[in-house]
Each structure stands twice: as C-alpha cells, then as structure tokens.
Amino acid sequence: MGAYDNQAIGIFEMDSYVSCFVALDVAAKTADVKIQGIERNRLKSGACVKMRGKVADVTAAMEAALRAGEETGAVIFSHTIIASPTTDTETAIAMTINK
C-alpha cells in the first residue's frame, strides 16, 4: 500500500513558480494536507502542485491556495480535487512526481 492510499488529491496549476510556493505554503498551514509534489511547467514559468489528505482538508487547503495565488497576481490555469483516485489514476500521478 502506498503512502497516500485512500486520500483525496488536490491539484492546482499557476503561471508563476513563486506564486505556487506561496500558495502551497498557505495550503499546508490551513489544513492537514501533505504536499505530494510540485512540477515546473516545461513550456511556461509556472508549476503544478499536488497535495493529499482527507477531502475536507484538501478542499479547505485548495480554497486557501487559490486565494493566495490570486493575491500574488498569479493566473490560475486549472485546479481540481479528486476525492477517491482510482488505482490507475494513482499510477499516473506517481509517474509525474519529480518529472
């Protein structure tokens, strides 16, 4: 069993690497989530952040992260929460960590 089994995942992508770090810091301070990974966009200056925890915690952390991103002037490309990722989704997510 993996470290994040049975945990929701929250994913957000912003156009600014710095804004992503500010947002993930706020997210981690807001709720009981763990940052699973952050990947720089290959064609842009931003990044994608993945955080894990219970659905309620990921939801609260996501809301705080998006507010923080907006306050730093970041453009938020996309964001989502997957409450219960399938095994195939977990495999795909693991393949992107640290890439």
N, CA, C and O atoms as a GROMACS GRO file, in nm:
protein
  396
    1MET      N    1   0.084  -0.118   0.000
    1MET     CA    2   0.000   0.000   0.000
    1MET      C    3   0.088   0.124   0.000
    1MET      O    4   0.193   0.129   0.065
    2GLY      N    5   0.044   0.225  -0.075
    2GLY     CA    6   0.122   0.347  -0.087
    2GLY      C    7   0.097   0.444   0.027
    2GLY      O    8   0.002   0.429   0.104
    3ALA      N    9   0.181   0.543   0.035
    3ALA     CA   10   0.173   0.643   0.142
    3ALA      C   11   0.045   0.726   0.136
    3ALA      O   12   0.001   0.780   0.238
    4TYR      N   13  -0.015   0.738   0.017
    4TYR     CA   14  -0.132   0.824   0.001
    4TYR      C   15  -0.260   0.746  -0.026
    4TYR      O   16  -0.359   0.805  -0.071
    5ASP      N   17  -0.260   0.616   0.000
    5ASP     CA   18  -0.380   0.536  -0.025
    5ASP      C   19  -0.499   0.593   0.052
    5ASP      O   20  -0.487   0.636   0.167
    6ASN      N   21  -0.614   0.592  -0.014
    6ASN     CA   22  -0.741   0.637   0.044
    6ASN      C   23  -0.741   0.786   0.080
    6ASN      O   24  -0.818   0.829   0.167
    7GLN      N   25  -0.656   0.864   0.015
    7GLN     CA   26  -0.654   1.007   0.038
    7GLN      C   27  -0.697   1.080  -0.088
    7GLN      O   28  -0.668   1.039  -0.200
    8ALA      N   29  -0.766   1.191  -0.066
    8ALA     CA   30  -0.802   1.278  -0.178
    8ALA      C   31  -0.677   1.346  -0.229
    8ALA      O   32  -0.577   1.358  -0.159
    9ILE      N   33  -0.685   1.392  -0.354
    9ILE     CA   34  -0.575   1.470  -0.410
    9ILE      C   35  -0.630   1.602  -0.462
    9ILE      O   36  -0.734   1.606  -0.528
   10GLY      N   37  -0.559   1.709  -0.431
   10GLY     CA   38  -0.591   1.840  -0.485
   10GLY      C   39  -0.477   1.882  -0.575
   10GLY      O   40  -0.360   1.870  -0.539
   11ILE      N   41  -0.511   1.930  -0.693
   11ILE     CA   42  -0.410   1.970  -0.790
   11ILE      C   43  -0.442   2.111  -0.838
   11ILE      O   44  -0.555   2.140  -0.876
   12PHE      N   45  -0.342   2.198  -0.835
   12PHE     CA   46  -0.361   2.330  -0.894
   12PHE      C   47  -0.238   2.367  -0.974
   12PHE      O   48  -0.126   2.324  -0.945
   13GLU      N   49  -0.261   2.449  -1.077
   13GLU     CA   50  -0.155   2.492  -1.166
   13GLU      C   51  -0.164   2.643  -1.184
   13GLU      O   52  -0.271   2.697  -1.215
   14MET      N   53  -0.053   2.709  -1.164
   14MET     CA   54  -0.046   2.855  -1.176
   14MET      C   55   0.064   2.894  -1.273
   14MET      O   56   0.152   2.814  -1.305
   15ASP      N   57   0.058   3.017  -1.319
   15ASP     CA   58   0.158   3.064  -1.416
   15ASP      C   59   0.287   3.113  -1.352
   15ASP      O   60   0.381   3.147  -1.424
   16SER      N   61   0.294   3.118  -1.222
   16SER     CA   62   0.412   3.169  -1.152
   16SER      C   63   0.464   3.066  -1.053
   16SER      O   64   0.390   3.019  -0.966
   17TYR      N   65   0.591   3.030  -1.068
   17TYR     CA   66   0.654   2.934  -0.977
   17TYR      C   67   0.654   2.988  -0.834
   17TYR      O   68   0.625   2.914  -0.740
   18VAL      N   69   0.684   3.116  -0.818
   18VAL     CA   70   0.686   3.177  -0.685
   18VAL      C   71   0.547   3.175  -0.623
   18VAL      O   72   0.532   3.141  -0.506
   19SER      N   73   0.446   3.210  -0.701
   19SER     CA   74   0.308   3.207  -0.651
   19SER      C   75   0.268   3.067  -0.607
   19SER      O   76   0.196   3.050  -0.509
   20CYS      N   77   0.314   2.966  -0.680
   20CYS     CA   78   0.285   2.828  -0.641
   20CYS      C   79   0.342   2.796  -0.504
   20CYS      O   80   0.276   2.731  -0.422
   21PHE      N   81   0.464   2.842  -0.476
   21PHE     CA   82   0.524   2.816  -0.345
   21PHE      C   83   0.450   2.891  -0.235
   21PHE      O   84   0.430   2.837  -0.126
   22VAL      N   85   0.410   3.014  -0.262
   22VAL     CA   86   0.331   3.088  -0.164
   22VAL      C   87   0.199   3.015  -0.138
   22VAL      O   88   0.158   2.998  -0.023
   23ALA      N   89   0.133   2.972  -0.246
   23ALA     CA   90   0.004   2.904  -0.233
   23ALA      C   91   0.017   2.770  -0.161
   23ALA      O   92  -0.068   2.738  -0.078
   24LEU      N   93   0.120   2.692  -0.191
   24LEU     CA   94   0.133   2.562  -0.124
   24LEU      C   95   0.167   2.580   0.023
   24LEU      O   96   0.127   2.499   0.106
   25ASP      N   97   0.241   2.686   0.056
   25ASP     CA   98   0.271   2.714   0.196
   25ASP      C   99   0.143   2.748   0.272
   25ASP      O  100   0.120   2.697   0.382
   26VAL      N  101   0.060   2.833   0.212
   26VAL     CA  102  -0.068   2.868   0.274
   26VAL      C  103  -0.156   2.745   0.288
   26VAL      O  104  -0.220   2.725   0.392
   27ALA      N  105  -0.161   2.662   0.184
   27ALA     CA  106  -0.242   2.540   0.188
   27ALA      C  107  -0.200   2.449   0.303
   27ALA      O  108  -0.284   2.400   0.378
   28ALA      N  109  -0.069   2.428   0.317
   28ALA     CA  110  -0.019   2.338   0.421
   28ALA      C  111  -0.043   2.393   0.561
   28ALA      O  112  -0.055   2.317   0.657
   29LYS      N  113  -0.049   2.526   0.574
   29LYS     CA  114  -0.075   2.588   0.704
   29LYS      C  115  -0.224   2.594   0.736
   29LYS      O  116  -0.261   2.609   0.853
   30THR      N  117  -0.309   2.583   0.635
   30THR     CA  118  -0.453   2.597   0.653
   30THR      C  119  -0.518   2.468   0.700
   30THR      O  120  -0.609   2.471   0.783
   31ALA      N  121  -0.472   2.355   0.648
   31ALA     CA  122  -0.539   2.228   0.676
   31ALA      C  123  -0.435   2.116   0.683
   31ALA      O  124  -0.318   2.136   0.650
   32ASP      N  125  -0.480   2.000   0.727
   32ASP     CA  126  -0.392   1.885   0.741
   32ASP      C  127  -0.372   1.817   0.606
   32ASP      O  128  -0.433   1.714   0.577
   33VAL      N  129  -0.285   1.877   0.524
   33VAL     CA  130  -0.250   1.820   0.394
   33VAL      C  131  -0.100   1.805   0.384
   33VAL      O  132  -0.025   1.874   0.454
   34LYS      N  133  -0.058   1.716   0.299
   34LYS     CA  134   0.083   1.697   0.269
   34LYS      C  135   0.104   1.732   0.122
   34LYS      O  136   0.024   1.692   0.037
   35ILE      N  137   0.210   1.805   0.093
   35ILE     CA  138   0.242   1.837  -0.045
   35ILE      C  139   0.309   1.713  -0.105
   35ILE      O  140   0.416   1.672  -0.060
   36GLN      N  141   0.245   1.655  -0.206
   36GLN     CA  142   0.298   1.534  -0.268
   36GLN      C  143   0.402   1.567  -0.373
   36GLN      O  144   0.498   1.491  -0.392
   37GLY      N  145   0.386   1.678  -0.441
   37GLY     CA  146   0.483   1.712  -0.544
   37GLY      C  147   0.455   1.848  -0.605
   37GLY      O  148   0.344   1.901  -0.595
   38ILE      N  149   0.558   1.902  -0.667
   38ILE     CA  150   0.546   2.025  -0.744
   38ILE      C  151   0.633   2.008  -0.867
   38ILE      O  152   0.750   1.972  -0.858
   39GLU      N  153   0.574   2.034  -0.981
   39GLU     CA  154   0.646   2.019  -1.107
   39GLU      C  155   0.641   2.151  -1.183
   39GLU      O  156   0.535   2.211  -1.200
   40ARG      N  157   0.758   2.194  -1.229
   40ARG     CA  158   0.762   2.314  -1.313
   40ARG      C  159   0.699   2.282  -1.448
   40ARG      O  160   0.714   2.172  -1.500
   41ASN      N  161   0.630   2.380  -1.502
   41ASN     CA  162   0.576   2.366  -1.637
   41ASN      C  163   0.693   2.372  -1.734
   41ASN      O  164   0.781   2.457  -1.721
   42ARG      N  165   0.694   2.283  -1.828
   42ARG     CA  166   0.807   2.278  -1.922
   42ARG      C  167   0.805   2.393  -2.022
   42ARG      O  168   0.911   2.438  -2.066
   43LEU      N  169   0.688   2.441  -2.058
   43LEU     CA  170   0.679   2.546  -2.159
   43LEU      C  171   0.645   2.682  -2.101
   43LEU      O  172   0.642   2.781  -2.175
   44LYS      N  173   0.621   2.690  -1.974
   44LYS     CA  174   0.582   2.815  -1.911
   44LYS      C  175   0.664   2.834  -1.784
   44LYS      O  176   0.746   2.749  -1.749
   45SER      N  177   0.643   2.944  -1.715
   45SER     CA  178   0.720   2.972  -1.594
   45SER      C  179   0.653   2.923  -1.467
   45SER      O  180   0.710   2.936  -1.359
   46GLY      N  181   0.535   2.866  -1.477
   46GLY     CA  182   0.461   2.825  -1.359
   46GLY      C  183   0.487   2.683  -1.317
   46GLY      O  184   0.587   2.622  -1.354
   47ALA      N  185   0.394   2.630  -1.238
   47ALA     CA  186   0.411   2.496  -1.184
   47ALA      C  187   0.276   2.434  -1.148
   47ALA      O  188   0.174   2.503  -1.140
   48CYS      N  189   0.279   2.305  -1.128
   48CYS     CA  190   0.162   2.227  -1.087
   48CYS      C  191   0.192   2.168  -0.949
   48CYS      O  192   0.298   2.109  -0.928
   49VAL      N  193   0.100   2.186  -0.856
   49VAL     CA  194   0.117   2.138  -0.719
   49VAL      C  195   0.014   2.028  -0.691
   49VAL      O  196  -0.103   2.040  -0.729
   50LYS      N  197   0.059   1.922  -0.625
   50LYS     CA  198  -0.030   1.813  -0.584
   50LYS      C  199  -0.024   1.802  -0.432
   50LYS      O  200   0.084   1.792  -0.374
   51MET      N  201  -0.141   1.803  -0.369
   51MET     CA  202  -0.146   1.789  -0.223
   51MET      C  203  -0.244   1.680  -0.186
   51MET      O  204  -0.341   1.656  -0.259
   52ARG      N  205  -0.221   1.614  -0.073
   52ARG     CA  206  -0.301   1.498  -0.034
   52ARG      C  207  -0.354   1.513   0.108
   52ARG      O  208  -0.293   1.579   0.192
   53GLY      N  209  -0.468   1.450   0.134
   53GLY     CA  210  -0.528   1.449   0.267
   53GLY      C  211  -0.673   1.406   0.258
   53GLY      O  212  -0.718   1.355   0.156
   54LYS      N  213  -0.746   1.426   0.367
   54LYS     CA  214  -0.889   1.399   0.367
   54LYS      C  215  -0.959   1.502   0.278
   54LYS      O  216  -0.908   1.613   0.260
   55VAL      N  217  -1.074   1.465   0.224
   55VAL     CA  218  -1.144   1.553   0.130
   55VAL      C  219  -1.167   1.692   0.190
   55VAL      O  220  -1.142   1.793   0.124
   56ALA      N  221  -1.215   1.699   0.312
   56ALA     CA  222  -1.243   1.829   0.375
   56ALA      C  223  -1.116   1.912   0.389
   56ALA      O  224  -1.118   2.033   0.368
   57ASP      N  225  -1.005   1.848   0.426
   57ASP     CA  226  -0.879   1.920   0.440
   57ASP      C  227  -0.827   1.967   0.305
   57ASP      O  228  -0.780   2.080   0.292
   58VAL      N  229  -0.835   1.881   0.204
   58VAL     CA  230  -0.788   1.920   0.071
   58VAL      C  231  -0.873   2.034   0.017
   58VAL      O  232  -0.821   2.126  -0.047
   59THR      N  233  -1.003   2.029   0.041
   59THR     CA  234  -1.093   2.136  -0.004
   59THR      C  235  -1.058   2.269   0.062
   59THR      O  236  -1.048   2.371  -0.005
   60ALA      N  237  -1.039   2.268   0.193
   60ALA     CA  238  -1.003   2.391   0.264
   60ALA      C  239  -0.867   2.443   0.218
   60ALA      O  240  -0.849   2.563   0.199
   61ALA      N  241  -0.772   2.352   0.202
   61ALA     CA  242  -0.638   2.391   0.158
   61ALA      C  243  -0.642   2.448   0.016
   61ALA      O  244  -0.573   2.545  -0.014
   62MET      N  245  -0.722   2.387  -0.070
   62MET     CA  246  -0.732   2.434  -0.209
   62MET      C  247  -0.790   2.575  -0.212
   62MET      O  248  -0.737   2.662  -0.282
   63GLU      N  249  -0.896   2.598  -0.137
   63GLU     CA  250  -0.957   2.731  -0.135
   63GLU      C  251  -0.856   2.836  -0.088
   63GLU      O  252  -0.849   2.945  -0.145
   64ALA      N  253  -0.779   2.803   0.015
   64ALA     CA  254  -0.679   2.896   0.067
   64ALA      C  255  -0.566   2.918  -0.035
   64ALA      O  256  -0.519   3.030  -0.053
   65ALA      N  257  -0.525   2.811  -0.101
   65ALA     CA  258  -0.417   2.821  -0.201
   65ALA      C  259  -0.460   2.910  -0.318
   65ALA      O  260  -0.382   2.993  -0.364
   66LEU      N  261  -0.582   2.892  -0.364
   66LEU     CA  262  -0.629   2.972  -0.477
   66LEU      C  263  -0.640   3.120  -0.439
   66LEU      O  264  -0.605   3.207  -0.519
   67ARG      N  265  -0.687   3.147  -0.318
   67ARG     CA  266  -0.692   3.287  -0.272
   67ARG      C  267  -0.552   3.347  -0.266
   67ARG      O  268  -0.530   3.460  -0.307
   68ALA      N  269  -0.457   3.269  -0.214
   68ALA     CA  270  -0.318   3.317  -0.204
   68ALA      C  271  -0.261   3.342  -0.343
   68ALA      O  272  -0.191   3.442  -0.364
   69GLY      N  273  -0.290   3.254  -0.437
   69GLY     CA  274  -0.242   3.273  -0.573
   69GLY      C  275  -0.297   3.401  -0.635
   69GLY      O  276  -0.225   3.476  -0.700
   70GLU      N  277  -0.426   3.423  -0.615
   70GLU     CA  278  -0.488   3.544  -0.668
   70GLU      C  279  -0.427   3.669  -0.607
   70GLU      O  280  -0.407   3.770  -0.675
   71GLU      N  281  -0.397   3.663  -0.477
   71GLU     CA  282  -0.338   3.778  -0.408
   71GLU      C  283  -0.198   3.810  -0.458
   71GLU      O  284  -0.156   3.926  -0.451
   72THR      N  285  -0.126   3.711  -0.508
   72THR     CA  286   0.008   3.736  -0.561
   72THR      C  287   0.004   3.771  -0.709
   72THR      O  288   0.108   3.795  -0.770
   73GLY      N  289  -0.115   3.775  -0.766
   73GLY     CA  290  -0.130   3.813  -0.906
   73GLY      C  291  -0.112   3.699  -1.004
   73GLY      O  292  -0.101   3.722  -1.125
   74ALA      N  293  -0.110   3.577  -0.955
   74ALA     CA  294  -0.091   3.461  -1.043
   74ALA      C  295  -0.217   3.435  -1.125
   74ALA      O  296  -0.329   3.461  -1.081
   75VAL      N  297  -0.195   3.384  -1.244
   75VAL     CA  298  -0.305   3.332  -1.324
   75VAL      C  299  -0.319   3.185  -1.288
   75VAL      O  300  -0.222   3.109  -1.295
   76ILE      N  301  -0.439   3.145  -1.250
   76ILE     CA  302  -0.463   3.005  -1.214
   76ILE      C  303  -0.511   2.934  -1.340
   76ILE      O  304  -0.622   2.958  -1.388
   77PHE      N  305  -0.427   2.846  -1.392
   77PHE     CA  306  -0.461   2.775  -1.515
   77PHE      C  307  -0.572   2.673  -1.491
   77PHE      O  308  -0.668   2.664  -1.568
   78SER      N  309  -0.558   2.596  -1.384
   78SER     CA  310  -0.654   2.489  -1.360
   78SER      C  311  -0.642   2.443  -1.215
   78SER      O  312  -0.539   2.463  -1.150
   79HIS      N  313  -0.750   2.383  -1.166
   79HIS     CA  314  -0.746   2.324  -1.031
   79HIS      C  315  -0.858   2.222  -1.021
   79HIS      O  316  -0.963   2.236  -1.084
   80THR      N  317  -0.835   2.119  -0.940
   80THR     CA  318  -0.937   2.016  -0.919
   80THR      C  319  -0.908   1.939  -0.792
   80THR      O  320  -0.796   1.941  -0.739
   81ILE      N  321  -1.010   1.872  -0.744
   81ILE     CA  322  -0.996   1.780  -0.630
   81ILE      C  323  -1.055   1.647  -0.674
   81ILE      O  324  -1.168   1.641  -0.723
   82ILE      N  325  -0.979   1.541  -0.655
   82ILE     CA  326  -1.027   1.405  -0.681
   82ILE      C  327  -1.042   1.339  -0.545
   82ILE      O  328  -0.943   1.313  -0.476
   83ALA      N  329  -1.166   1.312  -0.507
   83ALA     CA  330  -1.194   1.261  -0.373
   83ALA      C  331  -1.139   1.121  -0.348
   83ALA      O  332  -1.091   1.090  -0.239
   84SER      N  333  -1.146   1.038  -0.449
   84SER     CA  334  -1.102   0.898  -0.432
   84SER      C  335  -1.038   0.850  -0.562
   84SER      O  336  -1.104   0.786  -0.643
   85PRO      N  337  -0.909   0.881  -0.581
   85PRO     CA  338  -0.843   0.842  -0.705
   85PRO      C  339  -0.840   0.690  -0.724
   85PRO      O  340  -0.820   0.615  -0.629
   86THR      N  341  -0.862   0.646  -0.848
   86THR     CA  342  -0.853   0.503  -0.879
   86THR      C  343  -0.708   0.459  -0.879
   86THR      O  344  -0.617   0.542  -0.877
   87THR      N  345  -0.686   0.330  -0.881
   87THR     CA  346  -0.550   0.275  -0.887
   87THR      C  347  -0.478   0.326  -1.012
   87THR      O  348  -0.360   0.362  -1.005
   88ASP      N  349  -0.547   0.329  -1.125
   88ASP     CA  350  -0.486   0.380  -1.248
   88ASP      C  351  -0.450   0.528  -1.237
   88ASP      O  352  -0.346   0.570  -1.286
   89THR      N  353  -0.536   0.605  -1.173
   89THR     CA  354  -0.506   0.746  -1.152
   89THR      C  355  -0.383   0.762  -1.062
   89THR      O  356  -0.297   0.845  -1.089
   90GLU      N  357  -0.377   0.683  -0.956
   90GLU     CA  358  -0.261   0.687  -0.866
   90GLU      C  359  -0.132   0.656  -0.941
   90GLU      O  360  -0.030   0.719  -0.918
   91THR      N  361  -0.138   0.558  -1.030
   91THR     CA  362  -0.020   0.521  -1.110
   91THR      C  363   0.023   0.638  -1.197
   91THR      O  364   0.141   0.671  -1.204
   92ALA      N  365  -0.073   0.702  -1.263
   92ALA     CA  366  -0.042   0.816  -1.349
   92ALA      C  367   0.015   0.933  -1.268
   92ALA      O  368   0.110   0.998  -1.312
   93ILE      N  369  -0.042   0.959  -1.151
   93ILE     CA  370   0.007   1.068  -1.067
   93ILE      C  371   0.150   1.039  -1.023
   93ILE      O  372   0.236   1.127  -1.029
   94ALA      N  373   0.176   0.917  -0.979
   94ALA     CA  374   0.311   0.880  -0.937
   94ALA      C  375   0.413   0.897  -1.048
   94ALA      O  376   0.528   0.931  -1.022
   95MET      N  377   0.372   0.873  -1.171
   95MET     CA  378   0.463   0.886  -1.284
   95MET      C  379   0.505   1.030  -1.309
   95MET      O  380   0.610   1.054  -1.370
   96THR      N  381   0.426   1.126  -1.263
   96THR     CA  382   0.458   1.267  -1.288
   96THR      C  383   0.537   1.332  -1.177
   96THR      O  384   0.592   1.440  -1.196
   97ILE      N  385   0.545   1.268  -1.062
   97ILE     CA  386   0.615   1.328  -0.948
   97ILE      C  387   0.764   1.339  -0.981
   97ILE      O  388   0.826   1.244  -1.028
   98ASN      N  389   0.818   1.458  -0.956
   98ASN     CA  390   0.961   1.488  -0.979
   98ASN      C  391   1.004   1.475  -1.123
   98ASN      O  392   1.119   1.443  -1.151
   99LYS      N  393   0.912   1.500  -1.216
   99LYS     CA  394   0.947   1.495  -1.359
   99LYS      C  395   0.964   1.634  -1.412
   99LYS      O  396   0.993   1.652  -1.530
   0.00000   0.00000   0.00000
